[in-house]
Structures are given as structure tokens and as C-alpha cells.
Amino acid sequence: MEPISIDDIDFIDDYILDGYGTYNEKITNTIKEILIKEGIPLDTTYTGKAFWGMKEYIKKNDIKGKNILFIHTGGTPLFFDDLEGLTNEF
């Protein structure tokens, strides 16, 4: 296996909105969709925003027929912190 060079890594921050802790209706809709369809809790600060950003990147770049791995890094406690606001939108 070849080592990965720093030149092989693209850092894309197109989906951070207005920065830390900000989210929008598209992110909350993504969180609800994944919770209902897959049973996976995502939070609005980290994993939900990252998952939404990944989906937007895939759409924008017309990526099809590829295996994509999303690593859920946690955030479940934040999901429960956000739950009151999210349930009002169900």
C-alpha cells in the first residue's frame, strides 16, 4: 500500500455555512431523513452538517457508481441536545 501524500488530500469547506454551530433547514431535513430511514442519529453541529455537506458535494460533482464511506465520528449527545428543536419540525 502506498502512503498518502499531503498533495492527495483536498480540504473542502464549502459547506460550513456561517461557521461553527450554524445550520439550516436542509441540514435538519437531512438529520430527520437519516434518522427515519436508517436509525442513525446525527447532530446539527458536526455529523449532520458533515453528512449534508457530503450529499451536496456528491450532487454538485455528479458522483455516481462509486462506493462512498462516511465516518460517523460521534455527536450522539448533541443529537439529544438538539432533539427538542428537531421534533418541532417533524
Residue frames as qw, qx, qy, qz and C-alpha x, y, z in Angstrom:
[[0.000, 0.890, 0.456, 0.000, 0.00, 0.00, 0.00],
 [0.410, 0.433, -0.018, 0.803, 1.36, 3.41, -0.97],
 [0.223, -0.460, -0.466, 0.722, 1.47, 6.14, 1.67],
 [0.164, 0.861, 0.451, 0.169, -0.86, 9.08, 1.18],
 [0.412, 0.107, -0.030, 0.905, 0.82, 12.38, 0.41],
 [0.029, 0.548, 0.370, -0.750, -0.47, 15.73, 1.58],
 [0.171, 0.268, -0.442, -0.839, -0.93, 16.53, -2.11],
 [0.200, -0.213, -0.909, -0.298, -3.52, 13.72, -2.30],
 [0.118, -0.546, -0.713, 0.424, -5.80, 15.44, 0.24],
 [0.025, -0.468, -0.304, -0.829, -8.39, 18.05, -0.74],
 [0.098, -0.382, -0.643, 0.657, -9.82, 20.08, 2.13],
 [0.090, -0.458, -0.519, -0.716, -13.22, 21.43, 1.12],
 [0.080, -0.334, -0.619, 0.706, -15.02, 23.85, 3.42],
 [0.161, -0.202, -0.445, -0.857, -17.82, 24.89, 1.07],
 [0.525, -0.456, -0.630, -0.346, -20.48, 23.51, 3.41],
 [0.369, -0.171, -0.618, 0.673, -19.73, 25.17, 6.75],
 [0.095, -0.847, -0.487, -0.189, -22.44, 27.84, 6.28],
 [0.041, -0.900, 0.124, -0.415, -21.69, 30.73, 8.65],
 [0.156, 0.539, -0.708, 0.429, -19.32, 28.65, 10.77],
 [0.207, 0.002, -0.915, 0.347, -19.42, 26.61, 13.94],
 [0.134, 0.322, 0.740, -0.575, -22.85, 25.77, 15.29],
 [0.435, 0.366, -0.068, -0.820, -24.80, 27.15, 12.35],
 [0.255, 0.158, 0.931, 0.208, -27.26, 25.00, 10.45],
 [0.380, 0.135, -0.206, -0.891, -30.27, 25.38, 8.21],
 [0.793, 0.117, 0.251, -0.543, -33.46, 23.61, 7.26],
 [0.752, 0.425, -0.477, -0.161, -31.65, 21.43, 4.70],
 [0.202, 0.373, -0.831, 0.360, -29.42, 20.07, 7.46],
 [0.477, -0.069, 0.625, -0.614, -32.34, 19.38, 9.82],
 [0.835, 0.287, -0.061, -0.465, -34.19, 17.67, 6.96],
 [0.575, 0.435, -0.692, 0.046, -31.11, 15.50, 6.30],
 [0.104, -0.279, 0.802, -0.518, -30.91, 14.61, 10.01],
 [0.685, 0.088, 0.390, -0.609, -34.58, 13.61, 10.08],
 [0.788, 0.400, -0.338, -0.324, -34.29, 11.62, 6.84],
 [0.435, 0.393, -0.788, 0.189, -31.30, 9.60, 8.06],
 [0.291, -0.176, 0.724, -0.600, -32.86, 9.03, 11.49],
 [0.760, 0.190, 0.237, -0.574, -36.13, 7.78, 10.00],
 [0.803, 0.441, -0.333, -0.223, -34.67, 5.73, 7.13],
 [0.635, 0.376, -0.621, 0.263, -31.51, 4.38, 8.76],
 [0.740, -0.618, -0.264, 0.021, -31.99, 4.86, 12.51],
 [0.658, 0.041, -0.176, 0.731, -28.74, 6.83, 12.75],
 [0.182, -0.926, -0.254, 0.212, -28.76, 9.97, 14.92],
 [0.532, 0.339, 0.046, 0.774, -26.84, 12.95, 13.53],
 [0.243, -0.702, -0.342, 0.576, -26.36, 16.31, 15.25],
 [0.339, 0.914, 0.217, 0.051, -26.65, 19.80, 13.77],
 [0.214, -0.898, 0.319, 0.216, -23.12, 20.90, 14.71],
 [0.259, -0.522, 0.761, 0.286, -20.92, 18.09, 13.41],
 [0.359, 0.024, 0.907, 0.220, -22.21, 14.87, 11.86],
 [0.419, 0.686, 0.570, -0.173, -25.47, 16.20, 10.44],
 [0.198, 0.883, -0.164, -0.392, -23.76, 19.14, 8.79],
 [0.196, -0.480, 0.776, 0.359, -20.96, 16.88, 7.52],
 [0.447, 0.260, 0.851, 0.087, -23.43, 14.33, 6.10],
 [0.379, 0.831, 0.321, -0.250, -25.43, 17.10, 4.42],
 [0.031, 0.810, -0.416, -0.412, -22.19, 18.58, 3.02],
 [0.349, -0.198, 0.868, 0.291, -21.18, 15.18, 1.67],
 [0.468, 0.535, 0.703, -0.021, -24.54, 14.76, -0.06],
 [0.263, 0.910, 0.053, -0.317, -24.28, 18.24, -1.56],
 [0.147, -0.641, 0.638, 0.400, -20.72, 17.57, -2.76],
 [0.443, 0.087, 0.871, 0.194, -21.83, 14.31, -4.38],
 [0.421, 0.748, 0.499, -0.116, -24.68, 16.10, -6.18],
 [0.091, 0.907, -0.170, -0.374, -22.55, 19.08, -7.22],
 [0.090, -0.574, 0.739, 0.340, -19.83, 16.84, -8.67],
 [0.820, 0.252, -0.213, -0.468, -22.28, 14.35, -10.21],
 [0.044, -0.402, 0.909, -0.101, -20.61, 11.42, -8.47],
 [0.875, 0.048, 0.025, -0.482, -22.31, 8.17, -9.43],
 [0.938, 0.197, -0.285, -0.003, -21.43, 4.49, -9.31],
 [0.322, 0.512, -0.613, 0.508, -18.85, 4.96, -6.55],
 [0.669, -0.469, -0.543, 0.194, -18.56, 3.49, -3.08],
 [0.009, 0.675, -0.203, 0.710, -18.53, 6.30, -0.55],
 [0.594, -0.317, -0.639, 0.372, -17.64, 5.91, 3.11],
 [0.216, -0.746, 0.058, -0.627, -18.98, 8.38, 5.67],
 [0.508, -0.048, -0.707, 0.490, -17.35, 8.01, 9.06],
 [0.450, -0.770, -0.252, -0.376, -19.76, 8.91, 11.85],
 [0.414, 0.361, -0.541, 0.636, -17.46, 10.37, 14.49],
 [0.231, -0.329, -0.717, 0.569, -20.00, 10.66, 17.29],
 [0.151, -0.164, -0.091, -0.971, -22.12, 13.58, 18.34],
 [0.378, -0.438, -0.796, -0.178, -24.94, 11.49, 19.78],
 [0.249, -0.507, -0.536, 0.627, -25.13, 13.64, 22.96],
 [0.049, 0.249, -0.129, -0.959, -25.54, 16.71, 20.76],
 [0.255, -0.261, -0.760, -0.538, -28.34, 14.92, 18.90],
 [0.342, -0.575, -0.723, 0.169, -30.28, 14.73, 22.16],
 [0.170, -0.429, -0.190, 0.866, -29.48, 18.40, 22.90],
 [0.152, 0.129, -0.411, -0.890, -30.99, 19.29, 19.51],
 [0.012, -0.295, -0.948, -0.120, -33.92, 16.89, 19.80],
 [0.110, 0.629, 0.545, -0.544, -36.43, 19.41, 21.12],
 [0.192, 0.595, -0.204, -0.754, -35.88, 21.76, 18.20],
 [0.110, 0.168, -0.847, -0.492, -35.89, 18.92, 15.68],
 [0.081, 0.359, 0.925, -0.097, -39.09, 17.31, 16.93],
 [0.235, 0.618, 0.296, -0.689, -40.96, 20.56, 16.43],
 [0.285, 0.510, -0.467, -0.663, -40.23, 20.16, 12.73],
 [0.160, 0.020, 0.977, 0.141, -41.43, 16.53, 12.34]]
